[in-house]
Amino acid sequence: MLALYLIMYLMAATVTCLYLYGSIRRSEFGVIFSVSESMFLFGCCLYPILYYLGLLIPGIEEGSAIRGGLLPGFWTALHILSLSVSVAIGFNLALKTRPLKPVIVKKLSCSILRDEISVFRLLVSGGIGLYLLFFSIVGYDVALINAVLARSGEFSGFGESQKYMFLKTVASLSLFSHFLIPQVLSRAFRFKFLWLTLYIILILLAYLNSISRTLVIANLFIPPLVYLWTRRSRLKYFFMLVLLPLIGIVVQLGKSFGNFISITLSGGDGQIESYQSSDGLFNSFFRNFGHAWFSVEAGVRSFFDVGPLVNEDILLSIFGFVPARIMDSFGLISFHYTNISDGMACINAAKLGLETCTIPTLYPSFSAYVAPVAGAMFIGLLRGFIFGSIDFAWRNARLTGFNGLWLLWFLAATTSNYLTFIPPTIAQTSFLVLIILFILFFKFIVNFVVAKGRFQGPSATRPS
């Protein structure tokens, strides 16, 4: 069986690398797509191969799962292979059918945002202000101590200040500004360096409120990489060589630094060290991804034990941007996702033998909880088709510059965020989608009224 498992995971890794390589060759959108698929590639494809070859020593999460008898088997391997093949099929199907027209994307994006630099300034300044307001109301120590748990849906540590959590949701909208970074870098305007510095401060504040390494990588490093990918100068390779090690440092130290802040403010003795680095850098790196593989097995076993499982907090988080205080005033607080005691992350972590709610169900494992293999095929086809559609539209729209590409990046990020199945992430994304839809609806009404007025015109008076 070991040889069969290795073949299945090698096939999954090969298929994934092939469609990512094809996307990178076509345009810089491949960089965005590759980052989005990194957890699946490293955690669900490469980690099992290295584990079966005896090249990896399990970390805390993986070791806990193995001691509990949660070693992945055939169904997990088949689920992961089905997922990679389905994404590839959906991706190539979209490239052939081309459902997303670049001309429509350009017109739509320009109708929403006409002055991208002004919007960038507004988002950066507003985001910094809201994060500082949240710190001042909740208390910086409470906010920082509970940042890690809040990301997994555990908010009890905020106590009465939990009703102000909506400020974080609103402030997170400022991260929309990272879609505009390529435009900002490619244009000349007053105080450009100052605004880029403020943007870095915004990302730092957002990180301190979430302790998310993905947030730092997606907002601080990927936008410059996307911009550099379009440059013809060979100097871009030097900057890429600088950025890639920095990304590695964030992966290795990002979680440890967040835990250090939380433990230190709680009165403990925190330390900053590479994530679970006692067995070397190689093991430490892959321990950032290994939980994804075991989570798939947890989902498979859950399905065969109790059937399809979609926890309430996942469903309720779609409307989670509504402040808990407002829902409480209408007697609907029980329908707010923060009020669910055992969220999906808690259930998944418990199956791995962990007491903390820190192991979210990303799309590979969530699809296993819903239906092994069948769920992988559905989510894989959907994910691949969406990203393939964006890939084609990006490559063609990019021929006329960066203008309007923010919308395609936004669609890609929205897809990735929803498929994390992390309640706070879903709530923040839903709020941003609602704002975009409101802007489109408002502009439609205005244009309709103006067009109707022009059609009717002033009532003409006939000469007597």
VOGU-3710 file (C-alpha; in Angstrom, 3 decimals, decimal comma):
1> mlalylimyl> 0,000/0,000/0,000  2,902/2,355/0,695  3,986/2,243/-2,956  0,408/2,965/-4,064  0,161/5,931/-1,703  3,443/7,345/-2,975  2,286/7,042/-6,588  -1,018/8,772/-5,801  0,634/11,675/-3,980  3,314/11,995/-6,656
11> maatvtclyl> 0,571/12,224/-9,278  -1,237/14,869/-7,240  1,953/16,911/-6,795  2,841/16,607/-10,487  -0,598/17,717/-11,681  -0,589/20,666/-9,270  2,884/21,808/-10,329  1,961/21,544/-14,008  -1,072/23,819/-13,874  0,731/26,293/-11,599
21> ygsirrsefg> 3,723/26,361/-13,947  1,434/26,978/-16,902  -0,226/29,873/-15,099  3,119/31,453/-14,167  4,319/31,210/-17,769  1,234/33,015/-19,039  1,273/36,023/-16,700  2,101/37,350/-13,254  -1,302/36,113/-12,080  0,440/32,758/-11,717
31> vifsvsesmf> 2,274/34,194/-8,704  -1,055/34,940/-7,006  -2,446/31,528/-7,918  0,670/29,714/-6,684  0,518/31,397/-3,289  -3,149/30,462/-3,022  -2,321/26,808/-3,733  0,786/26,635/-1,499  -0,976/25,029/1,475  -2,425/22,296/-0,724
41> lfgcclypil> 0,841/21,664/-2,583  3,131/21,580/0,456  0,690/20,210/3,022  -1,395/17,696/1,065  0,948/16,622/-1,758  4,599/16,992/-0,758  4,320/16,427/3,006  2,892/12,863/2,615  5,623/11,935/0,127  8,394/13,129/2,428
51> yylgllipgi> 6,735/11,502/5,438  6,440/8,084/3,765  10,060/8,323/2,616  11,093/8,898/6,229  12,472/12,377/5,560  10,175/14,204/7,980  9,727/14,060/11,734  6,126/14,886/12,724  5,581/18,100/14,678  3,200/18,819/17,548
61> eegsairggl> -0,038/18,712/15,556  1,014/15,813/13,350  2,434/13,837/16,273  -0,778/14,316/18,243  -2,823/13,006/15,328  -0,571/9,969/14,841  -0,669/9,088/18,553  -4,455/9,242/18,325  -4,449/6,750/15,446  -5,263/9,368/12,782
71> lpgfwtalhi> -2,747/8,236/10,171  -4,118/9,030/6,673  -5,114/6,087/4,512  -6,397/5,264/1,020  -9,460/7,527/1,032  -7,350/10,538/1,976  -4,888/9,834/-0,839  -7,737/9,391/-3,331  -9,426/12,574/-2,071  -6,264/14,641/-2,549
81> lslsvsvaig> -5,571/13,176/-5,988  -9,180/13,841/-7,028  -8,862/17,424/-5,824  -5,693/18,156/-7,807  -7,046/16,555/-10,988  -10,384/18,376/-10,646  -8,670/21,756/-10,245  -6,603/21,042/-13,372  -9,703/20,068/-15,364  -11,664/23,105/-14,219
91> fnlalktrpl> -8,709/25,400/-14,881  -8,145/24,194/-18,455  -11,875/24,135/-19,167  -12,063/27,830/-18,258  -9,086/28,640/-20,504  -10,942/27,072/-23,435  -14,434/28,454/-22,767  -13,202/31,935/-21,658  -16,315/32,920/-19,690  -14,781/36,097/-18,202
101> kpvivkklsc> -14,394/38,746/-20,900  -11,462/41,180/-20,355  -13,362/44,103/-21,903  -16,237/43,688/-19,461  -13,810/43,416/-16,546  -12,080/46,653/-17,571  -15,354/48,569/-17,870  -16,705/47,198/-14,616  -13,525/47,918/-12,635  -13,288/51,475/-13,971
111> silrdeisvf> -16,932/52,126/-13,125  -16,283/51,116/-9,503  -12,902/52,827/-9,017  -11,986/55,784/-11,180  -9,135/57,193/-9,084  -7,179/54,256/-7,656  -4,525/56,374/-5,940  -7,111/58,373/-3,975  -8,847/55,153/-2,943  -5,495/53,727/-1,840
121> rllvsggigl> -4,859/56,767/0,374  -8,350/56,574/1,862  -8,082/52,862/2,651  -4,635/53,143/4,261  -5,464/56,141/6,448  -8,903/54,771/7,397  -7,527/51,323/8,227  -4,823/52,683/10,517  -7,372/54,873/12,282  -9,829/52,016/12,873
131> yllffsivgy> -7,185/49,589/14,129  -5,902/52,201/16,591  -9,500/52,869/17,698  -9,998/49,148/18,332  -6,789/49,032/20,382  -7,865/52,029/22,462  -11,353/50,627/23,211  -10,482/46,986/23,878  -7,015/47,605/25,290  -3,853/46,774/23,442
141> dvalinavla> -2,978/43,956/25,856  -6,381/42,243/25,511  -6,294/42,635/21,711  -2,799/41,199/21,334  -3,227/38,367/23,853  -6,380/37,085/22,154  -5,443/37,752/18,524  -4,424/34,139/17,775  -7,568/32,583/19,264  -9,846/35,180/17,647
151> rsgefsgfge> -8,617/34,139/14,207  -9,935/30,621/14,890  -13,289/31,914/16,126  -12,605/31,910/19,888  -13,635/35,321/21,312  -14,333/34,619/24,982  -11,071/36,276/26,018  -12,418/39,676/24,960  -15,182/39,529/27,561  -17,573/42,481/27,350
161> sqkymflktv> -15,415/44,035/24,630  -16,525/41,300/22,247  -19,260/43,645/20,993  -16,556/45,852/19,466  -15,136/43,078/17,307  -16,951/44,568/14,323  -14,302/47,303/14,294  -11,740/44,689/13,263  -14,027/43,537/10,469  -14,438/47,083/9,172
171> aslslfshfl> -10,729/47,840/9,574  -9,810/44,712/7,627  -11,482/46,251/4,573  -8,447/48,525/4,327  -6,433/45,471/3,219  -8,267/45,868/-0,067  -5,500/48,394/-0,731  -3,012/45,615/-1,528  -4,855/45,003/-4,813  -3,817/48,532/-5,818
181> ipqvlsrafr> -0,104/48,230/-4,986  1,007/47,441/-8,585  -0,785/50,614/-9,754  0,756/52,612/-6,918  4,272/51,355/-7,686  3,906/52,051/-11,396  2,734/55,654/-11,005  4,332/58,889/-9,817  2,424/61,020/-7,281  3,153/63,296/-4,340
191> fkflwltlyi> 4,386/61,741/-1,074  4,488/58,289/-2,646  7,162/57,022/-0,233  5,168/58,298/2,767  2,025/56,474/1,680  3,935/53,261/1,059  5,414/53,560/4,559  1,929/54,041/6,020  0,806/50,995/4,085  3,515/48,909/5,773
201> ilillaylns> 2,329/50,233/9,156  -1,223/49,205/8,242  -0,084/45,640/7,481  1,786/45,519/10,799  -1,354/46,594/12,717  -3,457/44,051/10,820  -0,926/41,322/11,627  -0,957/42,194/15,334  -4,734/41,835/15,278  -4,692/38,421/13,628
211> isrtlvianl> -1,172/36,896/13,905  -1,634/35,628/10,369  1,478/34,876/8,365  -0,670/34,537/5,265  -1,862/38,100/5,760  1,703/39,426/5,829  2,779/37,407/2,786  -0,328/38,225/0,733  -0,323/41,944/1,529  3,340/42,836/1,970
221> fipplvylwt> 5,314/40,546/-0,347  3,047/39,283/-3,117  2,043/42,741/-4,519  5,694/43,752/-5,132  6,387/40,308/-6,629  3,452/40,710/-9,005  4,727/44,151/-10,006  8,332/42,958/-10,455  7,184/40,011/-12,568  6,118/42,470/-15,277
231> rrsrlkyffm> 9,439/44,348/-15,409  11,838/43,644/-18,276  14,877/44,756/-16,309  17,111/41,979/-15,011  17,249/43,866/-11,723  13,893/42,303/-10,869  15,608/38,964/-10,238  17,777/40,571/-7,563  14,725/41,958/-5,750  12,986/38,600/-6,044
241> lvllpligiv> 15,973/36,890/-4,456  15,656/39,350/-1,578  11,886/38,951/-1,185  11,809/35,146/-1,226  14,061/34,708/1,854  11,970/37,338/3,652  8,867/35,284/2,907  10,660/32,263/4,356  11,440/34,203/7,531  7,774/35,169/7,915
251> vqlgksfgnf> 6,726/31,530/7,460  9,225/30,365/10,067  8,938/33,128/12,661  5,525/34,695/12,025  3,509/32,426/14,309  6,234/32,282/16,965  6,419/36,079/17,124  2,657/36,310/17,607  2,734/33,707/20,379  5,672/35,554/21,953
261> isitlsggdg> 3,586/38,741/22,180  0,595/36,896/23,624  2,619/34,944/26,218  4,706/37,946/27,260  1,676/40,186/27,806  0,026/37,366/29,764  2,972/37,421/32,166  4,751/34,365/30,782  8,216/33,866/29,376  7,817/33,999/25,621
271> qiesyqssdg> 10,537/33,259/23,079  10,930/34,008/19,391  12,150/30,955/17,565  11,626/29,175/14,292  8,320/27,286/14,297  8,918/23,879/15,961  12,580/24,038/14,928  14,044/21,455/17,313  14,545/18,990/14,430  16,064/21,383/11,906
281> lfnsffrnfg> 14,911/23,994/9,433  13,636/21,460/6,884  11,265/19,829/9,355  10,292/23,200/10,751  9,260/24,475/7,318  7,003/21,517/6,488  5,431/21,543/9,945  3,692/24,736/8,871  1,714/22,660/6,364  1,459/19,108/7,734
291> hawfsveagv> -1,793/19,662/9,618  -3,614/20,030/6,265  -2,938/16,364/5,404  -4,137/15,037/8,751  -7,172/17,330/8,637  -8,260/15,623/5,420  -8,097/12,273/7,187  -10,115/13,766/10,064  -12,756/14,850/7,574  -12,856/11,443/5,899
301> rsffdvgplv> -13,358/9,637/9,207  -15,956/12,159/10,327  -17,952/11,542/7,150  -17,936/7,764/7,580  -18,884/8,159/11,268  -21,639/10,796/11,214  -22,141/11,705/7,551  -21,715/15,144/5,940  -20,719/17,862/8,408  -21,010/21,606/7,884
311> nedillsifg> -20,896/23,379/11,224  -23,123/26,356/12,043  -20,293/28,836/12,424  -19,295/28,372/8,763  -22,825/29,100/7,536  -23,487/31,993/9,921  -20,160/33,664/9,151  -21,501/34,693/5,727  -23,506/37,326/7,628  -20,884/37,696/10,338
321> fvparimdsf> -20,040/41,266/9,314  -23,196/42,434/11,113  -22,010/43,652/14,566  -22,935/41,311/17,418  -24,238/44,333/19,318  -26,833/45,051/16,622  -27,907/41,409/16,406  -28,222/41,295/20,181  -30,519/44,332/20,163  -32,872/42,427/17,827
331> glisfhytni> -32,652/39,243/19,871  -30,649/37,463/17,152  -27,324/37,101/18,944  -27,650/33,300/18,797  -27,306/33,597/15,008  -23,933/35,329/15,185  -21,011/33,030/14,433  -19,034/34,272/17,443  -21,750/32,827/19,672  -21,111/29,238/18,511
341> sdgmacinaa> -19,160/27,486/21,261  -17,692/24,602/19,221  -16,742/25,922/15,815  -15,425/23,934/12,876  -11,821/24,729/13,853  -12,472/23,336/17,347  -14,005/20,148/15,941  -11,117/19,653/13,532  -8,476/20,331/16,191  -10,148/17,911/18,594
351> klgletctip> -9,991/15,132/16,003  -6,240/15,789/15,787  -6,053/15,387/19,570  -5,594/19,094/20,302  -7,456/21,169/22,882  -6,997/24,581/21,259  -9,212/25,725/18,361  -6,300/26,564/16,090  -6,615/24,101/13,180  -9,092/25,479/10,631
361> tlypsfsayv> -10,639/23,320/7,922  -9,294/24,665/4,662  -10,921/23,574/1,407  -9,077/20,199/1,140  -10,300/19,013/4,531  -13,664/20,809/4,467  -14,569/18,975/1,263  -13,654/15,725/3,043  -15,994/16,561/5,928  -18,794/17,138/3,411
371> apvagamfig> -18,125/14,145/1,131  -14,758/12,458/0,471  -13,757/12,405/-3,212  -17,143/13,755/-4,392  -16,634/16,940/-2,377  -13,079/17,179/-3,697  -14,270/16,896/-7,281  -16,936/19,574/-6,836  -14,747/22,108/-5,016  -11,800/21,303/-7,286
381> llrgfifgsi> -13,779/21,916/-10,484  -15,279/25,103/-9,053  -11,963/26,445/-7,796  -10,113/25,547/-10,980  -12,789/27,050/-13,239  -12,817/30,348/-11,331  -9,035/30,692/-11,295  -8,772/29,623/-14,930  -11,308/32,276/-15,910  -9,349/34,924/-14,020
391> dfawrnarlt> -6,068/33,726/-15,527  -7,348/34,190/-19,094  -8,923/37,592/-18,382  -5,803/38,799/-16,552  -3,441/37,864/-19,380  -5,513/39,796/-21,917  -6,395/42,778/-19,729  -2,744/43,141/-18,690  -1,824/44,159/-22,258  -3,194/47,644/-21,552
401> gfnglwllwf> -1,506/48,164/-18,165  -2,435/47,586/-14,518  -5,633/49,634/-14,630  -8,633/47,504/-13,755  -6,643/44,429/-12,746  -7,532/45,040/-9,106  -10,983/43,564/-9,787  -9,541/40,287/-11,078  -7,212/40,113/-8,096  -10,200/40,826/-5,859
411> laattsnylt> -12,148/37,947/-7,436  -9,203/35,597/-6,876  -8,784/36,718/-3,257  -12,528/36,428/-2,622  -12,506/32,850/-3,921  -9,495/31,953/-1,771  -10,956/33,619/1,330  -14,318/31,890/1,095  -12,638/28,525/0,530  -10,534/28,875/3,674
421> fipptiaqts> -13,764/28,153/5,578  -12,410/30,304/8,419  -15,397/32,229/9,892  -13,687/35,608/10,554  -12,156/35,547/7,060  -15,523/34,730/5,481  -17,234/37,519/7,456  -14,669/40,120/6,373  -14,868/38,993/2,756  -18,678/39,095/2,755
431> flvliilfil> -18,600/42,663/4,037  -16,255/43,721/1,264  -18,356/41,944/-1,372  -21,445/43,699/-0,027  -19,766/47,082/-0,373  -18,718/46,349/-3,973  -22,261/45,240/-4,826  -23,697/48,348/-3,168  -21,416/50,595/-5,220  -22,458/48,822/-8,414
441> ffkfivnfvv> -26,149/49,052/-7,497  -25,864/52,736/-6,580  -24,117/53,577/-9,841  -26,694/51,572/-11,786  -29,539/53,553/-10,195  -27,784/56,870/-10,830  -27,066/56,000/-14,466  -30,637/54,765/-14,936  -32,125/57,987/-13,550  -29,771/60,148/-15,618
451> akgrfqgpsa> -30,459/58,138/-18,785  -34,218/58,303/-18,225  -34,055/62,046/-17,705  -32,090/62,495/-20,928  -34,506/60,292/-22,865  -37,601/62,168/-21,750  -35,959/65,595/-21,853  -37,766/68,831/-20,992  -41,382/69,004/-22,093  -41,508/70,903/-25,362
461> trps> -44,062/73,694/-25,727  -45,767/74,047/-29,036  -46,142/77,537/-30,549  -49,684/78,863/-30,483
//
